[in-house]
Amino acid sequence: TLDDIQNGDWIKTIFPDDAPLVSGFVQRLVAGHAETIEHRLHTKNGELRWLRVHGRPVFNENRVVQIIGAGQDITQQ
């Protein structure tokens, strides 16, 4: 569910100013829209990194049943 996705431990790594962007991204994925965003996050070492994330919903009989995604560290760019 959307709540499960948004309440996972991973959400705590998101830079606070980018949390609304990431939340909206997740909501749009669950609603069935593919999207790409760029946002900041804190690593376990406390570093601030930029990430580009691609997400795509997977459907079964017009219902989103899975989200497939990939992230890329773009900090050097």
Biopython code that builds the backbone (N, CA, C, O; Angstrom):
import numpy as np
from Bio.PDB.StructureBuilder import StructureBuilder

atoms = [
    (1, "THR", "N", (0.841, -1.191, 0.000)),
    (1, "THR", "CA", (0.000, 0.000, 0.000)),
    (1, "THR", "C", (0.884, 1.252, 0.000)),
    (1, "THR", "O", (2.083, 1.192, 0.272)),
    (2, "LEU", "N", (0.264, 2.360, -0.308)),
    (2, "LEU", "CA", (0.993, 3.625, -0.293)),
    (2, "LEU", "C", (1.567, 3.908, 1.091)),
    (2, "LEU", "O", (2.694, 4.390, 1.205)),
    (3, "ASP", "N", (0.810, 3.617, 2.135)),
    (3, "ASP", "CA", (1.301, 3.848, 3.498)),
    (3, "ASP", "C", (2.546, 3.019, 3.785)),
    (3, "ASP", "O", (3.496, 3.518, 4.388)),
    (4, "ASP", "N", (2.550, 1.751, 3.356)),
    (4, "ASP", "CA", (3.718, 0.890, 3.561)),
    (4, "ASP", "C", (4.941, 1.463, 2.865)),
    (4, "ASP", "O", (6.038, 1.456, 3.424)),
    (5, "ILE", "N", (4.755, 1.960, 1.645)),
    (5, "ILE", "CA", (5.868, 2.524, 0.890)),
    (5, "ILE", "C", (6.386, 3.789, 1.566)),
    (5, "ILE", "O", (7.595, 3.963, 1.717)),
    (6, "GLN", "N", (5.490, 4.659, 1.965)),
    (6, "GLN", "CA", (5.900, 5.953, 2.507)),
    (6, "GLN", "C", (6.367, 5.887, 3.952)),
    (6, "GLN", "O", (6.977, 6.840, 4.437)),
    (7, "ASN", "N", (6.102, 4.802, 4.648)),
    (7, "ASN", "CA", (6.518, 4.706, 6.042)),
    (7, "ASN", "C", (7.716, 3.784, 6.238)),
    (7, "ASN", "O", (8.072, 3.472, 7.374)),
    (8, "GLY", "N", (8.339, 3.348, 5.154)),
    (8, "GLY", "CA", (9.526, 2.502, 5.259)),
    (8, "GLY", "C", (10.710, 3.282, 5.804)),
    (8, "GLY", "O", (10.724, 4.512, 5.764)),
    (9, "ASP", "N", (11.703, 2.562, 6.313)),
    (9, "ASP", "CA", (12.900, 3.208, 6.864)),
    (9, "ASP", "C", (13.641, 4.050, 5.832)),
    (9, "ASP", "O", (14.297, 5.028, 6.189)),
    (10, "TRP", "N", (13.543, 3.684, 4.567)),
    (10, "TRP", "CA", (14.262, 4.411, 3.518)),
    (10, "TRP", "C", (13.858, 5.883, 3.469)),
    (10, "TRP", "O", (14.675, 6.735, 3.118)),
    (11, "ILE", "N", (12.615, 6.191, 3.816)),
    (11, "ILE", "CA", (12.122, 7.565, 3.719)),
    (11, "ILE", "C", (12.907, 8.493, 4.657)),
    (11, "ILE", "O", (12.989, 9.697, 4.417)),
    (12, "LYS", "N", (13.479, 7.928, 5.721)),
    (12, "LYS", "CA", (14.252, 8.733, 6.678)),
    (12, "LYS", "C", (15.570, 9.224, 6.086)),
    (12, "LYS", "O", (16.175, 10.150, 6.626)),
    (13, "THR", "N", (16.027, 8.621, 4.987)),
    (13, "THR", "CA", (17.282, 9.043, 4.366)),
    (13, "THR", "C", (17.096, 10.246, 3.445)),
    (13, "THR", "O", (18.074, 10.895, 3.075)),
    (14, "ILE", "N", (15.853, 10.552, 3.070)),
    (14, "ILE", "CA", (15.570, 11.647, 2.142)),
    (14, "ILE", "C", (15.869, 12.991, 2.804)),
    (14, "ILE", "O", (15.487, 13.227, 3.950)),
    (15, "PHE", "N", (16.546, 13.854, 2.080)),
    (15, "PHE", "CA", (16.800, 15.216, 2.553)),
    (15, "PHE", "C", (15.441, 15.866, 2.837)),
    (15, "PHE", "O", (14.566, 15.835, 1.972)),
    (16, "PRO", "N", (15.242, 16.449, 4.016)),
    (16, "PRO", "CA", (13.914, 16.953, 4.404)),
    (16, "PRO", "C", (13.241, 17.870, 3.382)),
    (16, "PRO", "O", (12.031, 17.768, 3.178)),
    (17, "ASP", "N", (13.990, 18.755, 2.742)),
    (17, "ASP", "CA", (13.381, 19.659, 1.765)),
    (17, "ASP", "C", (12.837, 18.914, 0.544)),
    (17, "ASP", "O", (11.961, 19.424, -0.154)),
    (18, "ASP", "N", (13.354, 17.708, 0.287)),
    (18, "ASP", "CA", (12.937, 16.931, -0.883)),
    (18, "ASP", "C", (11.837, 15.924, -0.571)),
    (18, "ASP", "O", (11.337, 15.256, -1.476)),
    (19, "ALA", "N", (11.456, 15.807, 0.698)),
    (19, "ALA", "CA", (10.436, 14.832, 1.086)),
    (19, "ALA", "C", (9.109, 15.022, 0.341)),
    (19, "ALA", "O", (8.526, 14.024, -0.084)),
    (20, "PRO", "N", (8.604, 16.246, 0.160)),
    (20, "PRO", "CA", (7.356, 16.397, -0.596)),
    (20, "PRO", "C", (7.485, 15.925, -2.050)),
    (20, "PRO", "O", (6.549, 15.342, -2.597)),
    (21, "LEU", "N", (8.624, 16.172, -2.665)),
    (21, "LEU", "CA", (8.865, 15.723, -4.032)),
    (21, "LEU", "C", (8.812, 14.199, -4.110)),
    (21, "LEU", "O", (8.160, 13.637, -4.990)),
    (22, "VAL", "N", (9.505, 13.535, -3.181)),
    (22, "VAL", "CA", (9.549, 12.075, -3.178)),
    (22, "VAL", "C", (8.174, 11.500, -2.849)),
    (22, "VAL", "O", (7.764, 10.502, -3.441)),
    (23, "SER", "N", (7.477, 12.104, -1.936)),
    (23, "SER", "CA", (6.128, 11.649, -1.584)),
    (23, "SER", "C", (5.192, 11.732, -2.786)),
    (23, "SER", "O", (4.428, 10.803, -3.045)),
    (24, "GLY", "N", (5.249, 12.827, -3.509)),
    (24, "GLY", "CA", (4.425, 12.977, -4.709)),
    (24, "GLY", "C", (4.790, 11.964, -5.779)),
    (24, "GLY", "O", (3.918, 11.435, -6.468)),
    (25, "PHE", "N", (6.088, 11.694, -5.915)),
    (25, "PHE", "CA", (6.583, 10.694, -6.857)),
    (25, "PHE", "C", (5.963, 9.327, -6.542)),
    (25, "PHE", "O", (5.456, 8.646, -7.433)),
    (26, "VAL", "N", (6.011, 8.943, -5.281)),
    (26, "VAL", "CA", (5.448, 7.652, -4.862)),
    (26, "VAL", "C", (3.944, 7.621, -5.122)),
    (26, "VAL", "O", (3.424, 6.617, -5.607)),
    (27, "GLN", "N", (3.253, 8.690, -4.810)),
    (27, "GLN", "CA", (1.808, 8.742, -5.043)),
    (27, "GLN", "C", (1.476, 8.579, -6.523)),
    (27, "GLN", "O", (0.528, 7.875, -6.874)),
    (28, "ARG", "N", (2.251, 9.226, -7.390)),
    (28, "ARG", "CA", (1.992, 9.114, -8.833)),
    (28, "ARG", "C", (2.304, 7.710, -9.350)),
    (28, "ARG", "O", (1.604, 7.204, -10.228)),
    (29, "LEU", "N", (3.348, 7.080, -8.813)),
    (29, "LEU", "CA", (3.644, 5.695, -9.202)),
    (29, "LEU", "C", (2.498, 4.765, -8.818)),
    (29, "LEU", "O", (2.054, 3.954, -9.630)),
    (30, "VAL", "N", (2.027, 4.882, -7.598)),
    (30, "VAL", "CA", (0.929, 4.036, -7.124)),
    (30, "VAL", "C", (-0.337, 4.297, -7.936)),
    (30, "VAL", "O", (-1.156, 3.396, -8.118)),
    (31, "ALA", "N", (-0.500, 5.525, -8.422)),
    (31, "ALA", "CA", (-1.663, 5.865, -9.245)),
    (31, "ALA", "C", (-1.512, 5.373, -10.687)),
    (31, "ALA", "O", (-2.454, 5.463, -11.475)),
    (32, "GLY", "N", (-0.317, 4.847, -11.039)),
    (32, "GLY", "CA", (-0.150, 4.256, -12.354)),
    (32, "GLY", "C", (0.673, 5.033, -13.347)),
    (32, "GLY", "O", (0.622, 4.751, -14.544)),
    (33, "HIS", "N", (1.439, 6.014, -12.879)),
    (33, "HIS", "CA", (2.218, 6.854, -13.786)),
    (33, "HIS", "C", (3.717, 6.591, -13.635)),
    (33, "HIS", "O", (4.239, 6.603, -12.521)),
    (34, "ALA", "N", (4.404, 6.357, -14.745)),
    (34, "ALA", "CA", (5.869, 6.226, -14.736)),
    (34, "ALA", "C", (6.469, 7.616, -14.620)),
    (34, "ALA", "O", (5.908, 8.591, -15.122)),
    (35, "GLU", "N", (7.609, 7.697, -13.956)),
    (35, "GLU", "CA", (8.187, 9.021, -13.736)),
    (35, "GLU", "C", (9.665, 8.895, -13.360)),
    (35, "GLU", "O", (10.131, 7.835, -12.943)),
    (36, "THR", "N", (10.377, 9.991, -13.517)),
    (36, "THR", "CA", (11.765, 10.107, -13.090)),
    (36, "THR", "C", (11.905, 11.395, -12.292)),
    (36, "THR", "O", (11.396, 12.442, -12.692)),
    (37, "ILE", "N", (12.601, 11.311, -11.159)),
    (37, "ILE", "CA", (12.867, 12.510, -10.352)),
    (37, "ILE", "C", (14.331, 12.519, -9.938)),
    (37, "ILE", "O", (15.029, 11.509, -10.030)),
    (38, "GLU", "N", (14.773, 13.667, -9.485)),
    (38, "GLU", "CA", (16.093, 13.820, -8.879)),
    (38, "GLU", "C", (15.894, 14.436, -7.501)),
    (38, "GLU", "O", (15.162, 15.411, -7.335)),
    (39, "HIS", "N", (16.571, 13.835, -6.508)),
    (39, "HIS", "CA", (16.444, 14.338, -5.144)),
    (39, "HIS", "C", (17.713, 14.032, -4.360)),
    (39, "HIS", "O", (18.585, 13.295, -4.819)),
    (40, "ARG", "N", (17.796, 14.611, -3.176)),
    (40, "ARG", "CA", (18.950, 14.413, -2.310)),
    (40, "ARG", "C", (18.623, 13.402, -1.215)),
    (40, "ARG", "O", (17.472, 13.249, -0.808)),
    (41, "LEU", "N", (19.671, 12.716, -0.749)),
    (41, "LEU", "CA", (19.511, 11.815, 0.391)),
    (41, "LEU", "C", (20.804, 11.775, 1.188)),
    (41, "LEU", "O", (21.873, 12.141, 0.699)),
    (42, "HIS", "N", (20.677, 11.321, 2.421)),
    (42, "HIS", "CA", (21.832, 11.142, 3.295)),
    (42, "HIS", "C", (22.217, 9.674, 3.296)),
    (42, "HIS", "O", (21.365, 8.805, 3.478)),
    (43, "THR", "N", (23.513, 9.391, 3.091)),
    (43, "THR", "CA", (23.991, 8.017, 3.156)),
    (43, "THR", "C", (24.153, 7.607, 4.620)),
    (43, "THR", "O", (24.009, 8.434, 5.521)),
    (44, "LYS", "N", (24.453, 6.329, 4.851)),
    (44, "LYS", "CA", (24.698, 5.853, 6.214)),
    (44, "LYS", "C", (25.875, 6.587, 6.845)),
    (44, "LYS", "O", (25.940, 6.727, 8.067)),
    (45, "ASN", "N", (26.806, 7.054, 6.016)),
    (45, "ASN", "CA", (27.976, 7.795, 6.514)),
    (45, "ASN", "C", (27.666, 9.272, 6.754)),
    (45, "ASN", "O", (28.534, 10.021, 7.203)),
    (46, "GLY", "N", (26.444, 9.695, 6.460)),
    (46, "GLY", "CA", (26.062, 11.080, 6.662)),
    (46, "GLY", "C", (26.332, 11.993, 5.486)),
    (46, "GLY", "O", (26.088, 13.197, 5.571)),
    (47, "GLU", "N", (26.837, 11.441, 4.379)),
    (47, "GLU", "CA", (27.087, 12.253, 3.187)),
    (47, "GLU", "C", (25.768, 12.634, 2.521)),
    (47, "GLU", "O", (24.807, 11.865, 2.543)),
    (48, "LEU", "N", (25.729, 13.811, 1.935)),
    (48, "LEU", "CA", (24.579, 14.232, 1.155)),
    (48, "LEU", "C", (24.866, 13.927, -0.303)),
    (48, "LEU", "O", (25.862, 14.399, -0.852)),
    (49, "ARG", "N", (24.005, 13.144, -0.934)),
    (49, "ARG", "CA", (24.185, 12.717, -2.318)),
    (49, "ARG", "C", (22.949, 13.077, -3.117)),
    (49, "ARG", "O", (21.856, 13.188, -2.562)),
    (50, "TRP", "N", (23.119, 13.262, -4.433)),
    (50, "TRP", "CA", (22.013, 13.456, -5.361)),
    (50, "TRP", "C", (21.706, 12.117, -6.022)),
    (50, "TRP", "O", (22.618, 11.376, -6.389)),
    (51, "LEU", "N", (20.428, 11.813, -6.172)),
    (51, "LEU", "CA", (19.998, 10.560, -6.756)),
    (51, "LEU", "C", (18.971, 10.827, -7.850)),
    (51, "LEU", "O", (18.062, 11.637, -7.670)),
    (52, "ARG", "N", (19.118, 10.143, -8.983)),
    (52, "ARG", "CA", (18.085, 10.167, -10.027)),
    (52, "ARG", "C", (17.368, 8.820, -9.923)),
    (52, "ARG", "O", (18.000, 7.765, -9.979)),
    (53, "VAL", "N", (16.051, 8.869, -9.771)),
    (53, "VAL", "CA", (15.260, 7.660, -9.578)),
    (53, "VAL", "C", (14.227, 7.543, -10.693)),
    (53, "VAL", "O", (13.483, 8.481, -10.977)),
    (54, "HIS", "N", (14.203, 6.377, -11.310)),
    (54, "HIS", "CA", (13.212, 6.051, -12.333)),
    (54, "HIS", "C", (12.240, 5.056, -11.714)),
    (54, "HIS", "O", (12.663, 4.086, -11.084)),
    (55, "GLY", "N", (10.960, 5.284, -11.885)),
    (55, "GLY", "CA", (9.959, 4.364, -11.367)),
    (55, "GLY", "C", (8.903, 4.068, -12.416)),
    (55, "GLY", "O", (8.530, 4.929, -13.213)),
    (56, "ARG", "N", (8.426, 2.816, -12.396)),
    (56, "ARG", "CA", (7.412, 2.402, -13.360)),
    (56, "ARG", "C", (6.469, 1.423, -12.681)),
    (56, "ARG", "O", (6.918, 0.447, -12.079)),
    (57, "PRO", "N", (5.166, 1.670, -12.770)),
    (57, "PRO", "CA", (4.215, 0.717, -12.191)),
    (57, "PRO", "C", (4.030, -0.493, -13.103)),
    (57, "PRO", "O", (4.177, -0.392, -14.321)),
    (58, "VAL", "N", (3.711, -1.621, -12.512)),
    (58, "VAL", "CA", (3.385, -2.842, -13.238)),
    (58, "VAL", "C", (1.918, -3.133, -12.950)),
    (58, "VAL", "O", (1.480, -3.119, -11.800)),
    (59, "PHE", "N", (1.168, -3.396, -14.018)),
    (59, "PHE", "CA", (-0.275, -3.601, -13.892)),
    (59, "PHE", "C", (-0.658, -5.063, -14.046)),
    (59, "PHE", "O", (0.009, -5.828, -14.743)),
    (60, "ASN", "N", (-1.742, -5.434, -13.385)),
    (60, "ASN", "CA", (-2.412, -6.708, -13.586)),
    (60, "ASN", "C", (-3.902, -6.393, -13.592)),
    (60, "ASN", "O", (-4.482, -6.028, -12.570)),
    (61, "GLU", "N", (-4.503, -6.544, -14.766)),
    (61, "GLU", "CA", (-5.933, -6.240, -14.920)),
    (61, "GLU", "C", (-6.263, -4.822, -14.444)),
    (61, "GLU", "O", (-7.147, -4.621, -13.611)),
    (62, "ASN", "N", (-5.538, -3.851, -14.987)),
    (62, "ASN", "CA", (-5.765, -2.421, -14.707)),
    (62, "ASN", "C", (-5.511, -2.011, -13.260)),
    (62, "ASN", "O", (-5.985, -0.961, -12.826)),
    (63, "ARG", "N", (-4.787, -2.806, -12.525)),
    (63, "ARG", "CA", (-4.467, -2.491, -11.134)),
    (63, "ARG", "C", (-2.948, -2.525, -10.966)),
    (63, "ARG", "O", (-2.292, -3.456, -11.434)),
    (64, "VAL", "N", (-2.394, -1.519, -10.303)),
    (64, "VAL", "CA", (-0.955, -1.510, -10.028)),
    (64, "VAL", "C", (-0.681, -2.574, -8.971)),
    (64, "VAL", "O", (-1.233, -2.532, -7.872)),
    (65, "VAL", "N", (0.181, -3.528, -9.319)),
    (65, "VAL", "CA", (0.500, -4.616, -8.396)),
    (65, "VAL", "C", (1.960, -4.592, -7.942)),
    (65, "VAL", "O", (2.338, -5.289, -7.000)),
    (66, "GLN", "N", (2.771, -3.787, -8.619)),
    (66, "GLN", "CA", (4.190, -3.733, -8.296)),
    (66, "GLN", "C", (4.770, -2.436, -8.851)),
    (66, "GLN", "O", (4.272, -1.886, -9.834)),
    (67, "ILE", "N", (5.819, -1.964, -8.210)),
    (67, "ILE", "CA", (6.570, -0.813, -8.705)),
    (67, "ILE", "C", (7.995, -1.293, -8.996)),
    (67, "ILE", "O", (8.639, -1.908, -8.146)),
    (68, "ILE", "N", (8.473, -1.008, -10.197)),
    (68, "ILE", "CA", (9.846, -1.323, -10.559)),
    (68, "ILE", "C", (10.602, -0.006, -10.660)),
    (68, "ILE", "O", (10.113, 0.950, -11.262)),
    (69, "GLY", "N", (11.780, 0.046, -10.080)),
    (69, "GLY", "CA", (12.526, 1.274, -10.130)),
    (69, "GLY", "C", (14.016, 1.050, -10.071)),
    (69, "GLY", "O", (14.490, -0.042, -9.755)),
    (70, "ALA", "N", (14.742, 2.095, -10.378)),
    (70, "ALA", "CA", (16.197, 2.081, -10.306)),
    (70, "ALA", "C", (16.670, 3.471, -9.922)),
    (70, "ALA", "O", (16.091, 4.478, -10.328)),
    (71, "GLY", "N", (17.724, 3.506, -9.139)),
    (71, "GLY", "CA", (18.295, 4.781, -8.742)),
    (71, "GLY", "C", (19.746, 4.873, -9.189)),
    (71, "GLY", "O", (20.456, 3.869, -9.260)),
    (72, "GLN", "N", (20.171, 6.089, -9.487)),
    (72, "GLN", "CA", (21.537, 6.338, -9.945)),
    (72, "GLN", "C", (22.096, 7.526, -9.178)),
    (72, "GLN", "O", (21.464, 8.580, -9.102)),
    (73, "ASP", "N", (23.291, 7.350, -8.607)),
    (73, "ASP", "CA", (23.955, 8.447, -7.921)),
    (73, "ASP", "C", (24.466, 9.423, -8.976)),
    (73, "ASP", "O", (25.302, 9.065, -9.804)),
    (74, "ILE", "N", (23.969, 10.641, -8.945)),
    (74, "ILE", "CA", (24.360, 11.660, -9.929)),
    (74, "ILE", "C", (25.088, 12.834, -9.247)),
    (74, "ILE", "O", (25.173, 13.924, -9.812)),
    (75, "THR", "N", (25.598, 12.611, -8.059)),
    (75, "THR", "CA", (26.240, 13.668, -7.298)),
    (75, "THR", "C", (27.353, 14.357, -8.087)),
    (75, "THR", "O", (27.484, 15.579, -8.024)),
    (76, "GLN", "N", (28.146, 13.600, -8.819)),
    (76, "GLN", "CA", (29.265, 14.171, -9.559)),
    (76, "GLN", "C", (28.827, 15.001, -10.759)),
    (76, "GLN", "O", (29.612, 15.781, -11.297)),
    (77, "GLN", "N", (27.605, 14.838, -11.169)),
    (77, "GLN", "CA", (27.101, 15.597, -12.311)),
    (77, "GLN", "C", (26.665, 16.954, -11.877)),
    (77, "GLN", "O", (26.208, 17.748, -12.699)),
]
sb = StructureBuilder()
sb.init_structure("model")
sb.init_model(0)
sb.init_chain("A")
sb.init_seg("    ")
for serial, (resi, resn, name, xyz) in enumerate(atoms, 1):
    if name == "N":
        sb.init_residue(resn, " ", resi, " ")
    sb.init_atom(name, np.array(xyz, "f"), 0.0, 1.0, " ", f" {name:<3s}", serial, name[0])
structure = sb.get_structure()
